[in-house]
Amino acid sequence: MADIALIVVYFVVLAALSSYGFHRLHLVLLCRRHEEKISAAGEHAGAPKPDAELPRVTVQLPIFNESTVVQRLLRRVAAMDYPRDKMEIQVLDDSTDETCAIARREVERLRAEGYDATYIHRVDRTGYKAGALAHALPKAKGDLIAIFDADFVPNSDFLRSCVGHFDDEKVGMVQARWAHLNREASLLTRIQALMLDGHHIVENRARYGAGFYFNFSGTGGMWRREAIDSAGGWQHDTLTEDLDLSYRAQLAGWKFIYRPDVISPAELPEDISALRAQQYRWAKGTVQTARKLLARLMKAPLSRAQRVEAFFHLTPHFAYPLMILLCLLLLPVLLTVDVTHDVKTALLFDAPLCMAPISSLAAFYMLAESAQGRSRWGALKLLPALVALGAGIAPHLTKAVHDGLRTSAGEFVRTPKRGSDRWRYRAKLDLPMAEMFFSLLTGACAVIAVVRGHYFAAPFAVLFSLGYGYIAALVLAEAFGRRQRDAREVPAVSGTRVKAGVTPDEVVATDLAA
């Protein structure tokens, strides 16, 4: 009976994981089915408006300790092709370091040049980013609100490309596609770029084309101020205030537009600590948003297809604890089921482990690449590394899911930006004990799989083992690098650490030169 129970649980976990895989295939099909609507998104913005007819726009820039990138951001926003008398720039600064002086000085310079620029500094970080946005909104002069995070470098045509959509009084938000300034910096950034392209080029396009709910990505988008207010405003009881407000606004009847042809370039995390901090916040916040809104969505006057898509949209991070559970179950299943001389049984037990994830991921990311005019083979070549990375961060994100189920809100740990100095801001690093354990466990599974004839399972056990080991190695290497670097640094007055002999002005100068 115990063996039967083990096998039943194993297949239930596989089925749950496979459902997320098949959902990716469904999104690919939706992109194909609604290609005409997706391609025509830009046409709904209408003809370019003369300057006199353009609406007033407030560009909000929420920042926190961003000394390496803040000046680049402000100068790029100021260079946007939009009339100065129709554009307000709000710098929402919660910083506690030299960023305050840099941002304030840059705002004063812009004002002297005739820009309507405002510097807003909060004494505390109540509500974190959501709190800063909520605090500044009543002071905004524009009926339309564009938002950019500190590491974004918006293109000059962004505002003109988006404002026309708001001629339709039902449109509440327009989201642009992210691009990546440092895609080719490393294997880690190439995998991240592919993952984010999948979200923007497949998920967002599919949901927009099919009339499903999709979300403002927190940056690189534009809101109608009335839509924010009517949906209840920015709230900070989750760590994904963008996702939360997006669903509340669409439930209130507002239409969202996705513009895959409007690009907002940004910086990808180059350190594993920054990536893990970012992914942890996204995972925890998405689970919190699901707790907050999923029941309401299931009762809302939506179609069945809209409800199903909302469920998958708000629960994708549950795949990580399922992946961990699968790894824990794999060893006893391999020891229990001997398929050395039984190919049919081997296919029954092992094929689902490889076919569902590989087929769905291949189709999903090949479309993400081909839609940009890039080679589909590039996605296929990166696929093993992407699967390995997904496995490697599973223990960390499983903890995030657990925390999201238990608590609301929490500390908003911003993603450290590289800018001109990779080491200026750093995320917390914990010893990768779980990753090392699972690397050894799945390595043992690979050996046992070969010995007992589970030849289809063996490659995936190897891939998972490499993924866990890769993350553990990156964490240990970064921790060692920090220790060596800290020995050559001196503490700054703010309590952070900077390179000895380097002033904030020199940091800015280096960034501009880059």
N, C-alpha and C positions, 0 to 999 in steps of 0.2 A: 504493500500500500504506500509506503514511504517513497518508493521509486516512482510509482504512478503520480503521486502528488508533486514530486519534484519535476517530472516531465510536463505535467499540466501547467505548473507555474511558469516553467521555462517558455512554453509556447504562448501563454498569455502575455508575458513580457515581450516576446518577439512580435506578437500581433499588435500590441500597443505601439511599439516602436515602428513597425511597418506602416501603421496608419499615418504616422507623420511623414513617412517616405512617400506613400501614395498621394498624400495631400500635395507634396511638391510637384508630382507629375500632373495633378489636377491643375495647379497654377500654371504650369507650362502650357497645357491645353487651353486654358482661359486666355492666355496671351495670344495664342494662335487664333482663337475664335473671335477675339475682339480687337484684332490688329487695326482695323479701320478706325475705330473710335480712339484708340490709343494714339495712333499716328496723327489724328486730326485735333489733338488736344490744343495745340498752339493756335489753330484757326479760331477757336472760341474767344481768344483774347482780342479779336477784332483788328482793325487797321491801326497803325501807329497814330497816337494822338498828338496834336500840336501842344507845345509847352503850356499854353494858356488853359488847356482843357484837362491837364493832368491833375489827379487828386493829390492831396497832401499826404506824405508818407513819413512816419516816424521809424527810424532804424534803431532798434534796441540792441545793445552789445553787452550782455551780462558777462562779467569777468571776475575772476578771483585768483590773485597771485599769478599773473600772466606776463611778467616783465619781459620775457624773451619774444613775445609775439604781439603785444598790445599795440605797439606803434605801427607795425606792418598792417594790422587790421584797420586801424583808424585811417591810415593814409589810403588804403584800398577802398574803404567805404566812401571817403571824401572824393575819390576819383570816379565815382559812379556817374554815368551819363543821365543826370536828372537835374532839373532846375533847382538852384540853391534855395529859392524862396518857397519851394514845394517840398523840401526835404529837411527833416529834423534828425539830428544824431543824438541819441541818449547813451551815455556810457554808464552802465549800472555796475559800480565797482564795490565789491565787498572785500577788497584786498587788505592784507595786513603787512605787506612788505613794500619794497620800493616801487611796485606797480602803481601805487597811488600817485606818487610824484610824477612818474612817466606819463600816466594817463591824463592827469590834471594839466601838465605842461602841454601835452598834445592838443587837448581840448581848447586851451587858451590860444594856441597857435591857429587852430581852425577858426575860432571866433574872430581873431584878428584878420583872417582872410575873407570874412564875410559869411561863414557857415553858421547855421543855427545849431550849435553844438552845446550840449548840457552834460555836466559831470555830476552824478548822483552817487554819493558814498554813504553806505549804511554803517552804523556803529556795530551792529551785530548781524549774524547771518541767519536770522529766523526764517525758516522756510527755504533756505539756500537759494538755488536758482529760481524756483517758483516764487519764493518770497520777494526776491529782487524784482522780478517781472511784475508781480502784483503791486509792489510798492511804487513802481515808476509809471504804471499805466495811467493813473488819474492825472499825471503831469504831462502826458503825451499830447501833442497838438494834432497829430494825424488821425484820420479815420481808418487808415491802413497801417498795420504794424509789421515791419520786416525784422527778423531776428537772426543774428549770426553769433556763433560761439567764437572764442578768441582765436582758434587755430584756422578759421576759415579765411579764404581769400576770394571774396565774391567777384564775379565778372562784372564789367562796367555796364552791361545791358540788363542786369538782373531786374531792376525795378521796372523799367519800361516793358520788359517781357511779361511781367506778372500783373501789372495794375489793370490791364484791359479786361481781365476775367471778372473783376468786381463790378463791371457794368451790369452783370446779372445779379440782382439783389439777393438771390438765394445762395450765392457763393460765399462761403465763410473762410476758406483757407486755400492757398495754392502752395504746393510743395515742389521744390526743384530737386534734381538728382545730384547726389554727391559725386565728386571726382576726387582723385587722390594725388597729392603733391609728391609723395615719396613712395609710390607703389613699388618701385624697383630697388628700394633701399636694402632689402633682405628677403629671405624666404618667408619670414614672419609677416612682413608687410604685404608681400604678394598674396599670401593666403588670406589675410584680412581684406585686401582689396577685392578679391574674388567673392568672399563671403558678403561684403557690403553691396557689391554689384548684384549679387543674387537677390538681396532684399529690395534694392531700388529698381532694378531693371526687370525682375520677374515678379516678385510679390506685389510691389506697389502698382506696376502696370496692370497686372492681372486683376487686382481688386478694383482699381479705378475703372478698367474696361468693363468689368462684369457688374458694376454698380454696388459693390460691397464696401463696407467701411474700411478705410485705411487711415494711417496716422500721420500727423505732423511729426517730423523727425527731430524736433527740438532745436533745429537750426536750418538755415538755408531755405526758409519758407516765409510766406506773408499771410497775415491774418486780417480779417475785417474786425475792427475793434468791437463792434456790436455783437459779433459772434462769440467773442471771448466773454463779454459781460453777460449775455443772455444764457450762456451755458454754465454760469456760476463762477466764472473767473479762474485764475490760476490757483490751484489748491496744492498743498504740500503734505498730504497724508499718504502719498506714494513717492517713490524715488524716480518715477517716470511721469512727471507732470505733463509732458507733451502727449503721451499716449492717453492718459486719463482725460485731459481736456478735449482731445480729438474725439473720443467716443461720446463724451457728454455733448459736444457741439453737434455731432451728427445725429444723436438721439433727439436733439432739439430741433432738427429739421434742416440744418445747414449742409450745403453741398461742398464737397472737396474736389479740387482739381489737381491732377498730377502731371507735371511737365518734365518728361524725361529728356527733352531737348534743351532745357535750361540747366546749366551746369554751375555747381558751387564747389570749387576745389577746397580740400581740407587736408590736414595732416593726420596720418595714421600713427598710432603708438608704435615706437620702435623697440621698446623694452617690454619684457614679459610682465613686469610688475604693473606697468601702465595698462597693458592689455587686460590683465586679470582684474584690475580695479574697475575698468570700464565695463567689462562683461559682467562682473558681479553686480554692479549697480543696475545695469539693464535687466538682468535676470530677476533680481530681487524686486525691482520696481514693476516689472511686467506681471509677476505673480501677485503683487499687492493690488495692481489694477484689476486683475482677474477676480480677486476676492471682492473688490469693491463694486464692480460693474457687471460681472457675468450673469448673476441672477436677474438683474434688471434687464439685460439684453435678451435673455431667454423669454421674458414676459412682454417685451416691447412688440409693437405691431410690425414685425419684420417677416420676410419670407423665411422658409426653412433653410434655404441655401445661405441667406445672410447670417442666420444664427449659427449654422455649422461653420461658416468661414470665420465668424467672430470667435468661436470657441478655439479653433486652431490658431488664430492670430494671437490670442491672449494666453495660450498654454504651451508654446513650443519648448519652453525651457524644462518642462517636465520630462522631456526626452533624456535629459542628463541623469537624473536619478534612475530612470529606467535602464540607461546604459550601464550605470554602476551595478545595478541589480543583476543585469545580464552577465557582467563579468564575474560576479560572485557565484552565479548559478552555473557558469560554463564548466568550471572544473569538476563539480560533482556529476554533471550530466555526461561529460566525457568519460569519467570513470565508471559511470553506471551503464551507459549504452555502448556496447562493443559492436562496431560495424566493420570489423576487419575483413570479413568475407561476405558482406551484404551491401552491395552498392545501392539498392533501393532505399534501405534504411538510412544509409549515409546521406543520400539526397534529401530524404524527408527531414532529417534533423539539421543538416548543415546548409542546404541551399537557401532556406529563408534568411539565414544569417548574412548571406552575401548578396543575393539577388535584389531584394527590396531596396536596401540602402544604395547599392551601387547604381542600379538602373535609374532611380529617382534623382540621385545627386548628379549623375552624368548628364541627364537631360536638362536638369535645372541650371547647372552652371555652364553647360555648353550654350544654352540660350542667352545667359547673362553675358557671355563673351561675344557671341555672334551678333547680338543686337547692338553692340558698340563698334562693329566692324573688325573685331579682333578674331583671331583663329580659335576655332572650337578645340583644336588639339591642345592649345594652351591650358584650357580648363581640364582636359583629361590628364595632362601631365602633372597638374597640381593636385589632382583628386586624391591620390594616396596621402599626400602631406596634409591636405585639408581634413580627411577622415582621422588621421593621426592626431592633429591638433584638437579636433573636436573631442576625441577620446581623452586627450591629455588634460583639457580644462574641465572635464566632467566632474571630478571630485570637488573642485573649487565652486563650480556653479550648482552642484547639488546642495552644498551648504547655503548658497544664495537662495535657492528655492525653499529650503527649510526655513530660513529666516523670513522670507517673504510670506510664508504661510502663517508664521507665528506673530509677526509684528507689522505695524503700519509705520510709514515714514522711515526714520533712521538718518544716519549721517550721510550727506551727499558728498561722496569722495570723488572730486573732480579728476578727470584724466589728465595727468601731467603732460604738458606740451613741450616739445623739444625746442622749436625755434632756433635761436642762435647758440643755445647751450643745452646739450642733451642732459647734463647732470644737474641743472639748476633746480628742477623740481622732480621729486621722486615719490613713488607710491610705496606703501608699506610692503615688506616682504616677509613671509613666513617660511619656515623650513618645509620643503615639499615632501613631508612624510607619507601622506596618502598617495601621492603620485609614484613615489618609489615603491611602496607596497604593491600598488596595482601593476606597476611595470614588471615586478618579479612574479606576481600571480599570473598575469596573462602570458608571460614568457614561459612559465611552467605549463600553462594550458596549451601553448603551441607545441611543446615537446610531446606532451601526452596525446595531443590530437594526431600527430604523425604516427606515434607508436600504436595507437588504437584504431587507425584507419579513417579518422575524420579529416580527410584531405581538403575538403572545402572549408572547414573551420580553421584550419591551421594558418592560412595566410592572414586571416582577420585577427587571430590571436597575436600573430607577429606584429601586425600593424598597430594594434592597440598597445602592445608592449612598448613599441618604439615611440608611440605618441606620449604615453605616460613618462617614459624615460627622457624624451626630448624636452618636455616641460620642466621636469625635475632638473635636468642639466642646465637649462636656461636660467632657472631661478638660482641655482647654486653659483653659476658663472657670474650672474649679475650681483649677487651678494658678495662674492669674492672681489669683483671689480669695485664695488662701493667701498669695501674695506680698504683696498689699496688707495683709492682716490681720497677717502676721508683722511688718510694719513698725510696727504699733501695740501689739505684745505684748512681754513680757519673759520670759526663760527662767525656768522653775521649778527648785527644788532637785533635783527628781527627774529632770531632764533632758528632760521634756516641756515644753510651752508652755501657759500659761494667760493669761487676760485680766489685764491689769495691774490690781492693786488688789483682785482677787476672791479671797476665801479659800475653802477647801473647805466651811466651814459655809454660806457664802452660796450656793455652788453647790447644796447640798442644799436649802436653803430655797427657791431658785428652782424646783427640780424638784418639790417638794411643792406649791408654789403652782400650778404648771402642771397 
